[in-house]
Amino acid sequence: MSEVVKKKRMIDMTQGPIAGPMIMFILPLIGSSIFQQLYNTVDFLFVGNFLTKTSAAAVGASATLISMTIGLFSGISVGTSVVAAQAIGAHDKEKGEKTLHSSVMFGIIGGLTVMILGEIFAPQILGILRTPTEVMGEAVLYIRIYLISVPMVVFYNMVCGGVRASGDSQTPFRVLVVCGLLNVLLDFTFIVWIPMGVAGVAIATTITQALSALLIGIKASSPSQELQLDLRKLHIDGAILKSVLRIGLPTGLQTIVITFSNVMVQYYINSFGETSVAAFAAYYKVENLLWLPIVAFGQAGTTFSGQNYGAGQLRRIRKGAIINAAMGCGVVACIAFAILLSPRTVFTWFIKDQSVVDVAITLAGVSFPLYWIYPILEVMGGFIRGMGYSISSMAIVITSQCVIRVALLAVFSRVFGTIQSLAAVYPITWALAATLFTIIFFVIINKKIKNAAE
């Protein structure tokens, strides 16, 4: 590959205009997030349209547990991205590649451990979540097959952390386009053509996750990559891994905390019965249309902040955070408005049962109008993590998204006892977290700018 093509794919965020390069970096990230979520979303589309309401509830009951399983290592991959991005910004390629190889090796070991433990304890965990009895059999079958893909998902995320650190968001996007389309074909094959129920859905996902890991591994091994993956160099460098975990582990834990709070929502939703369980699962799928762009803005903020922090460009970090947050709010507000114009049409894409659709629309009517708040907390949190302050980020998330959210769930369920009251907990805690993240970010960056000037 020519040096010109390589530079076109790799985006240097430490110089020049901010908005344009950031948008060019964000767009493939949004595409990547969409196609990565396409695995589960397409699963639910086929389940909701070709299988029973019980099957839809089984897939939905597994969703939060799967998110918690993957969330820890996705967070650690953020640590990979931050440490590698700071190394790239400081022109230390050797440290960047050591970061990549240590993270991938750690991820392989961790992913296999999670898979084995999940296979053993899946029924007990689903039981703790009060999964309805009529759903339990299919839920256990689905998650046990899905867990086989966990090591491959972890490998993919760790490698992508290094790839994105160099400013390359196109490679993961291209890989996921191929795998996302294959997943559609396999879902059709294993549900419609060869009826295998929820087992077919899980098998299709596992195959495509394996392919995505293989393709990203091949791409990352190319000499054209800023940080090249070499399987012969896979080993854990203690000092490097410590730096990655110092940033990534709190990020992963805060992801688990958020998922745990969603599990608590699931816990209360399950008490409303099978229809509400299926509706909540459908709500999550539509919510992804809003959440996926937000994740992309947050990831872009982490890479932007990391590269510029390594390069000592502190004022550029402050300006970039404002631009990124404003763009995120605008994009999400437009998407939410579009969905709310015709919510029944959108939710019917995912499930045909109109009693389920009615409940899902009720949930969306409470939270979607305020979803524009969410990009603020994700972007500011991304910029804070990019500078290496993951502990501060984790503290805010634990306080607002777990402690206060769980407390509000308990109070609202007792006082109001409606599904709308449970949905209202989300925007309340988003607003609190967004406020705290914004204050902490500006305190940190203004202090650093002042110290650098002295």
WOJO-V35456 format. One record per pair of residues at least 6 apart in sequence whose C-alpha atoms are under 7 Angstrom apart, sorted by the first residue. I is the first residue (numbers start at 1). J is the second residue. If there is no record, write none. Layout:
{{I/J} {I/J}}
This chain:
{{1/224} {6/224} {9/168} {9/170} {10/166} {10/167} {10/168} {11/21} {11/167} {11/168} {12/167} {13/304} {13/307} {14/307} {14/308} {14/311} {18/320} {19/323} {22/300} {25/169} {25/300} {26/296} {26/297} {26/300} {28/169} {28/170} {28/173} {29/169} {29/173} {29/296} {30/292} {30/293} {30/296} {31/173} {32/172} {32/173} {32/176} {33/292} {34/292} {35/176} {35/177} {35/180} {36/176} {36/180} {38/180} {39/180} {39/183} {39/205} {41/285} {42/184} {43/187} {43/201} {44/56} {44/350} {45/349} {45/350} {45/351} {47/55} {47/56} {48/56} {48/350} {48/351} {48/352} {49/351} {49/352} {51/197} {54/135} {55/138} {55/198} {56/278} {57/135} {57/274} {57/277} {57/278} {58/135} {58/136} {58/138} {58/139} {59/139} {59/142} {60/278} {60/281} {61/131} {61/139} {62/139} {62/143} {64/259} {64/262} {64/263} {67/259} {68/256} {68/259} {71/252} {71/255} {71/256} {72/252} {72/253} {72/255} {72/256} {73/154} {73/252} {74/157} {74/252} {75/248} {75/249} {75/251} {75/252} {75/255} {76/245} {76/248} {76/249} {76/251} {76/252} {77/157} {77/158} {77/161} {77/248} {78/161} {78/248} {79/244} {79/245} {79/247} {79/248} {80/99} {80/100} {80/103} {80/158} {80/161} {80/162} {80/244} {81/161} {81/162} {81/164} {81/165} {81/303} {82/165} {82/302} {82/303} {82/306} {82/386} {83/244} {84/96} {84/99} {84/162} {84/165} {85/165} {85/166} {85/303} {85/306} {85/307} {86/306} {86/307} {86/309} {86/310} {87/93} {87/95} {87/96} {87/310} {88/96} {88/166} {88/307} {89/307} {89/308} {89/310} {89/311} {90/310} {90/311} {96/227} {97/227} {97/228} {99/240} {100/159} {100/162} {101/229} {101/233} {101/234} {101/235} {102/234} {102/235} {102/236} {102/237} {102/241} {103/158} {103/241} {104/155} {104/158} {104/159} {105/234} {105/235} {105/236} {106/236} {107/154} {107/155} {107/158} {108/151} {108/154} {108/155} {111/150} {111/151} {111/154} {112/151} {115/147} {115/148} {115/150} {118/147} {119/144} {119/147} {122/140} {123/140} {129/267} {130/267} {130/270} {131/270} {138/198} {141/199} {142/198} {142/199} {142/202} {145/202} {145/203} {146/202} {146/206} {148/206} {149/206} {149/209} {149/210} {152/209} {152/210} {152/213} {153/209} {153/213} {155/213} {156/212} {156/213} {156/216} {160/172} {162/227} {163/227} {165/303} {166/226} {172/216} {175/212} {175/215} {175/216} {176/212} {179/208} {179/211} {179/212} {182/208} {183/204} {183/205} {183/208} {186/204} {187/200} {187/201} {187/204} {190/196} {190/200} {190/201} {191/197} {191/200} {191/201} {220/228} {220/229} {221/228} {221/229} {221/230} {222/228} {247/385} {247/388} {247/390} {250/390} {250/391} {250/394} {251/390} {251/394} {254/394} {254/397} {254/398} {257/398} {257/402} {258/401} {258/402} {261/401} {261/402} {261/405} {261/406} {264/406} {269/276} {269/277} {270/276} {270/277} {275/356} {276/356} {276/359} {278/356} {279/356} {279/357} {279/359} {279/360} {280/360} {282/347} {282/350} {282/360} {283/360} {283/364} {286/347} {290/332} {290/335} {290/336} {294/328} {294/375} {294/378} {297/324} {297/328} {297/379} {298/378} {298/379} {298/382} {299/382} {301/321} {301/379} {301/382} {301/383} {302/382} {302/383} {302/385} {302/386} {303/386} {305/317} {305/383} {305/386} {305/387} {306/386} {306/387} {308/314} {308/317} {309/387} {314/449} {315/449} {318/445} {321/379} {321/380} {321/383} {324/379} {325/375} {325/376} {325/379} {328/375} {329/372} {329/373} {329/375} {332/371} {332/372} {333/371} {333/372} {336/368} {336/369} {339/346} {343/361} {344/357} {344/361} {347/357} {348/357} {362/420} {363/420} {363/423} {366/420} {366/423} {366/424} {367/423} {367/424} {367/426} {367/427} {370/427} {373/430} {373/431} {374/430} {376/434} {377/433} {377/434} {377/437} {380/437} {380/438} {380/441} {381/393} {381/437} {384/390} {384/393} {384/441} {385/393} {396/433} {396/436} {397/433} {400/429} {400/432} {400/433} {401/429} {405/425} {405/429} {408/425} {409/422} {409/425} {412/421} {412/422} {413/422}}
